[in-house]
Amino acid sequence: MNTKQSSLNHTRIATMTLLLISFFSTVSLFARVAPHNVIGSVAAFVAGVLVTPIIASPIEWLVHRYVYHRSFCLLRRIYAVHLAHHHLYFPTWRYVTGGPARRIPILGHGVNDPQISKWRNAATYFAHLVFYMVLGAVFIWIPARLASQSVFFLAGTISGTIVISNLFIIVHDAIHRPGSHRIMETQAWFCFLDKHHYIHHVDTEANVNFLLPLADWLFGTLRKHLTDEELAKHGTMEAAKSHVIGIGEPANETSMYGQRIMSVVAETA
């Protein structure tokens, strides 16, 4: 990417971020001046629920792009886990697998041994959930409370964050493990997100959002189709989803590829 294009992208991100902050401030003001009765309280709560996914979209975009896909010294373990997710466990040729979720441990140094124990998987699930909730608390709940001075608006943002945080994990599980959430997998919105995420596995700089691609659209990273060259190399999503391979073990040779991932992390830290 040339300097001019990079500058344009940064300007676009800054502009759209300011617009989203203005939108959040406007909704917060509405919650602040809402009547102090049942109707006003319900309106403030609903406003909090509805504003949460919109504000969460650019937050998720920034975290996914600059924490999950970039290596920082204090956060390189997150980068290592996500790098392993893309290249060690779910490369495009083995996009889906069978069996229950086997999560990569957050703590430790290795990425080659996904959790088998239900309790360890539950602990890793909880760790992801806490991480998302902390982001919500810092970037949504506290500003919501300060800007609106409304307990009901704050309650709405907390409720919205809980739902979104769980959906991040559950929908992601369903995408990579077909049949694990059959009712959800029949929904039109799930089919859209499934294709959206597959493109991200082909091009990690595109479709950075996972649940609500609002920030992808705003920041210019939204892609709806793969090129002919990409299709020739990676195949279609339908083909990738039609071959369920393994039960969550690493797709590539663990000792060689796992060491390569960790060496990349060390080099870029």
Contacts in CASP RR format, 6 or more apart in sequence:
PFRMAT RR
TARGET T0000
AUTHOR 0000-0000-0000
METHOD contacts of the structure
MODEL  1
MNTKQSSLNHTRIATMTLLLISFFSTVSLFARVAPHNVIGSVAAFVAGVL
VTPIIASPIEWLVHRYVYHRSFCLLRRIYAVHLAHHHLYFPTWRYVTGGP
ARRIPILGHGVNDPQISKWRNAATYFAHLVFYMVLGAVFIWIPARLASQS
VFFLAGTISGTIVISNLFIIVHDAIHRPGSHRIMETQAWFCFLDKHHYIH
HVDTEANVNFLLPLADWLFGTLRKHLTDEELAKHGTMEAAKSHVIGIGEP
ANETSMYGQRIMSVVAETA
1 9 0 8 1.000
9 219 0 8 1.000
9 220 0 8 1.000
12 218 0 8 1.000
12 219 0 8 1.000
12 220 0 8 1.000
13 219 0 8 1.000
16 58 0 8 1.000
16 215 0 8 1.000
16 218 0 8 1.000
16 219 0 8 1.000
17 58 0 8 1.000
20 54 0 8 1.000
20 55 0 8 1.000
20 58 0 8 1.000
20 218 0 8 1.000
23 51 0 8 1.000
23 54 0 8 1.000
24 51 0 8 1.000
24 55 0 8 1.000
24 143 0 8 1.000
24 147 0 8 1.000
25 147 0 8 1.000
27 47 0 8 1.000
27 48 0 8 1.000
27 51 0 8 1.000
28 143 0 8 1.000
28 144 0 8 1.000
28 147 0 8 1.000
28 148 0 8 1.000
28 153 0 8 1.000
29 147 0 8 1.000
29 148 0 8 1.000
30 43 0 8 1.000
30 44 0 8 1.000
30 47 0 8 1.000
31 43 0 8 1.000
31 44 0 8 1.000
31 47 0 8 1.000
31 48 0 8 1.000
31 148 0 8 1.000
31 150 0 8 1.000
31 152 0 8 1.000
31 153 0 8 1.000
32 147 0 8 1.000
32 148 0 8 1.000
32 149 0 8 1.000
32 150 0 8 1.000
32 153 0 8 1.000
34 40 0 8 1.000
34 41 0 8 1.000
34 43 0 8 1.000
34 44 0 8 1.000
34 150 0 8 1.000
40 152 0 8 1.000
41 152 0 8 1.000
42 152 0 8 1.000
44 148 0 8 1.000
44 150 0 8 1.000
44 152 0 8 1.000
44 153 0 8 1.000
44 156 0 8 1.000
45 152 0 8 1.000
45 153 0 8 1.000
45 155 0 8 1.000
45 156 0 8 1.000
45 159 0 8 1.000
46 156 0 8 1.000
47 153 0 8 1.000
47 156 0 8 1.000
48 144 0 8 1.000
48 153 0 8 1.000
48 154 0 8 1.000
48 156 0 8 1.000
48 157 0 8 1.000
48 160 0 8 1.000
49 156 0 8 1.000
49 157 0 8 1.000
49 159 0 8 1.000
49 160 0 8 1.000
51 157 0 8 1.000
52 140 0 8 1.000
52 156 0 8 1.000
52 157 0 8 1.000
52 160 0 8 1.000
52 161 0 8 1.000
52 164 0 8 1.000
53 160 0 8 1.000
53 164 0 8 1.000
53 211 0 8 1.000
53 212 0 8 1.000
54 212 0 8 1.000
54 214 0 8 1.000
55 139 0 8 1.000
55 140 0 8 1.000
56 136 0 8 1.000
56 140 0 8 1.000
56 161 0 8 1.000
56 164 0 8 1.000
56 212 0 8 1.000
57 209 0 8 1.000
57 211 0 8 1.000
57 212 0 8 1.000
57 213 0 8 1.000
57 214 0 8 1.000
57 215 0 8 1.000
58 214 0 8 1.000
58 215 0 8 1.000
58 218 0 8 1.000
58 219 0 8 1.000
59 135 0 8 1.000
59 136 0 8 1.000
59 139 0 8 1.000
59 140 0 8 1.000
60 168 0 8 1.000
60 208 0 8 1.000
60 209 0 8 1.000
60 210 0 8 1.000
60 211 0 8 1.000
60 215 0 8 1.000
61 208 0 8 1.000
61 209 0 8 1.000
61 215 0 8 1.000
61 216 0 8 1.000
61 219 0 8 1.000
61 221 0 8 1.000
62 215 0 8 1.000
63 135 0 8 1.000
64 208 0 8 1.000
64 209 0 8 1.000
64 210 0 8 1.000
65 208 0 8 1.000
65 221 0 8 1.000
67 75 0 8 1.000
67 78 0 8 1.000
67 79 0 8 1.000
68 78 0 8 1.000
68 79 0 8 1.000
68 82 0 8 1.000
69 79 0 8 1.000
69 82 0 8 1.000
69 204 0 8 1.000
69 205 0 8 1.000
69 208 0 8 1.000
70 79 0 8 1.000
71 79 0 8 1.000
71 264 0 8 1.000
71 265 0 8 1.000
71 268 0 8 1.000
71 269 0 8 1.000
72 79 0 8 1.000
72 269 0 8 1.000
73 269 0 8 1.000
76 265 0 8 1.000
76 268 0 8 1.000
76 269 0 8 1.000
77 106 0 8 1.000
77 107 0 8 1.000
77 108 0 8 1.000
79 265 0 8 1.000
79 268 0 8 1.000
80 110 0 8 1.000
80 111 0 8 1.000
80 261 0 8 1.000
80 262 0 8 1.000
80 265 0 8 1.000
81 104 0 8 1.000
81 106 0 8 1.000
81 111 0 8 1.000
83 111 0 8 1.000
83 261 0 8 1.000
83 264 0 8 1.000
83 265 0 8 1.000
84 104 0 8 1.000
84 111 0 8 1.000
84 250 0 8 1.000
84 258 0 8 1.000
84 261 0 8 1.000
85 104 0 8 1.000
86 201 0 8 1.000
86 204 0 8 1.000
87 252 0 8 1.000
87 257 0 8 1.000
87 261 0 8 1.000
88 111 0 8 1.000
88 112 0 8 1.000
88 250 0 8 1.000
88 251 0 8 1.000
88 252 0 8 1.000
88 254 0 8 1.000
88 257 0 8 1.000
88 258 0 8 1.000
88 261 0 8 1.000
89 97 0 8 1.000
89 104 0 8 1.000
89 114 0 8 1.000
89 248 0 8 1.000
89 250 0 8 1.000
89 251 0 8 1.000
90 96 0 8 1.000
90 97 0 8 1.000
90 176 0 8 1.000
90 201 0 8 1.000
90 251 0 8 1.000
91 201 0 8 1.000
91 251 0 8 1.000
91 252 0 8 1.000
92 198 0 8 1.000
92 201 0 8 1.000
92 202 0 8 1.000
92 234 0 8 1.000
92 235 0 8 1.000
92 240 0 8 1.000
93 234 0 8 1.000
93 240 0 8 1.000
93 251 0 8 1.000
94 243 0 8 1.000
94 245 0 8 1.000
94 246 0 8 1.000
94 251 0 8 1.000
95 176 0 8 1.000
95 198 0 8 1.000
95 201 0 8 1.000
95 237 0 8 1.000
95 240 0 8 1.000
95 241 0 8 1.000
96 175 0 8 1.000
96 176 0 8 1.000
96 177 0 8 1.000
96 178 0 8 1.000
96 240 0 8 1.000
96 241 0 8 1.000
96 243 0 8 1.000
96 244 0 8 1.000
96 245 0 8 1.000
97 176 0 8 1.000
97 177 0 8 1.000
97 244 0 8 1.000
97 245 0 8 1.000
97 246 0 8 1.000
97 247 0 8 1.000
97 248 0 8 1.000
97 249 0 8 1.000
97 251 0 8 1.000
98 177 0 8 1.000
98 178 0 8 1.000
98 244 0 8 1.000
98 246 0 8 1.000
98 247 0 8 1.000
98 248 0 8 1.000
99 177 0 8 1.000
99 180 0 8 1.000
99 247 0 8 1.000
99 248 0 8 1.000
100 121 0 8 1.000
100 177 0 8 1.000
100 180 0 8 1.000
101 121 0 8 1.000
101 125 0 8 1.000
101 173 0 8 1.000
101 177 0 8 1.000
101 180 0 8 1.000
102 114 0 8 1.000
102 115 0 8 1.000
102 116 0 8 1.000
102 121 0 8 1.000
102 247 0 8 1.000
102 248 0 8 1.000
102 249 0 8 1.000
103 114 0 8 1.000
103 115 0 8 1.000
103 120 0 8 1.000
103 121 0 8 1.000
103 124 0 8 1.000
103 125 0 8 1.000
103 128 0 8 1.000
104 111 0 8 1.000
104 114 0 8 1.000
104 115 0 8 1.000
104 124 0 8 1.000
105 113 0 8 1.000
105 114 0 8 1.000
105 115 0 8 1.000
105 120 0 8 1.000
105 124 0 8 1.000
106 124 0 8 1.000
106 127 0 8 1.000
106 128 0 8 1.000
109 262 0 8 1.000
110 258 0 8 1.000
110 262 0 8 1.000
111 258 0 8 1.000
111 261 0 8 1.000
111 262 0 8 1.000
112 250 0 8 1.000
112 254 0 8 1.000
112 255 0 8 1.000
112 258 0 8 1.000
114 248 0 8 1.000
114 249 0 8 1.000
114 250 0 8 1.000
115 121 0 8 1.000
115 124 0 8 1.000
125 169 0 8 1.000
128 168 0 8 1.000
128 169 0 8 1.000
129 165 0 8 1.000
129 166 0 8 1.000
129 169 0 8 1.000
132 161 0 8 1.000
132 164 0 8 1.000
132 165 0 8 1.000
132 168 0 8 1.000
133 161 0 8 1.000
133 162 0 8 1.000
133 165 0 8 1.000
136 157 0 8 1.000
136 161 0 8 1.000
137 161 0 8 1.000
140 157 0 8 1.000
140 161 0 8 1.000
141 154 0 8 1.000
141 157 0 8 1.000
141 158 0 8 1.000
141 161 0 8 1.000
144 153 0 8 1.000
144 154 0 8 1.000
144 157 0 8 1.000
145 153 0 8 1.000
145 154 0 8 1.000
148 154 0 8 1.000
164 211 0 8 1.000
167 211 0 8 1.000
168 210 0 8 1.000
168 211 0 8 1.000
170 181 0 8 1.000
170 184 0 8 1.000
171 184 0 8 1.000
171 190 0 8 1.000
171 193 0 8 1.000
171 210 0 8 1.000
171 211 0 8 1.000
172 197 0 8 1.000
172 210 0 8 1.000
173 180 0 8 1.000
173 181 0 8 1.000
174 180 0 8 1.000
174 181 0 8 1.000
174 184 0 8 1.000
174 185 0 8 1.000
174 190 0 8 1.000
175 193 0 8 1.000
175 194 0 8 1.000
175 197 0 8 1.000
178 185 0 8 1.000
178 241 0 8 1.000
178 244 0 8 1.000
179 185 0 8 1.000
184 190 0 8 1.000
193 210 0 8 1.000
193 211 0 8 1.000
194 237 0 8 1.000
194 241 0 8 1.000
195 237 0 8 1.000
196 207 0 8 1.000
196 209 0 8 1.000
196 210 0 8 1.000
196 213 0 8 1.000
197 207 0 8 1.000
197 210 0 8 1.000
198 237 0 8 1.000
198 240 0 8 1.000
199 206 0 8 1.000
199 207 0 8 1.000
199 223 0 8 1.000
199 224 0 8 1.000
199 225 0 8 1.000
199 226 0 8 1.000
200 206 0 8 1.000
200 207 0 8 1.000
200 208 0 8 1.000
202 226 0 8 1.000
202 230 0 8 1.000
202 234 0 8 1.000
203 223 0 8 1.000
203 226 0 8 1.000
203 230 0 8 1.000
205 221 0 8 1.000
206 216 0 8 1.000
206 221 0 8 1.000
206 222 0 8 1.000
206 223 0 8 1.000
207 213 0 8 1.000
207 216 0 8 1.000
207 221 0 8 1.000
207 222 0 8 1.000
207 223 0 8 1.000
208 215 0 8 1.000
208 216 0 8 1.000
208 219 0 8 1.000
208 221 0 8 1.000
209 215 0 8 1.000
209 216 0 8 1.000
213 222 0 8 1.000
215 221 0 8 1.000
216 222 0 8 1.000
226 234 0 8 1.000
226 236 0 8 1.000
234 240 0 8 1.000
245 251 0 8 1.000
250 257 0 8 1.000
250 258 0 8 1.000
END
